[in-house]
Amino acid sequence: MPERTVAVASASGLHARPAKLFVQEAARLGVPVRIRVGEKSVPAHSMLGVLSLGAVHGTEVTLESDAPGADEALDALVTLLSRDLDAEEALDA
């Protein structure tokens, strides 16, 4: 099963706006992806699930999917998590 591991770059981790952007992108891609911290794994398109992981800045998360298009979807989500979405929000303001 394809998987990628990435450290969460956003200063607030996967909370509030960064989690919302991640969940929206996961849903937009249309490929079922799971996100895991340690042994806890949740659907990437679930806001409550993603928030329940408690991923803070620097937490390593693993994304996995065995659906068609998984590699491209995982790469896109890794790219998103590798950015400090909090800092980007400050630039947009």
Order of alpha helices (4+ residues) and beta strands (2+ residues): beta-alpha-beta-beta-alpha-beta-alpha-alpha
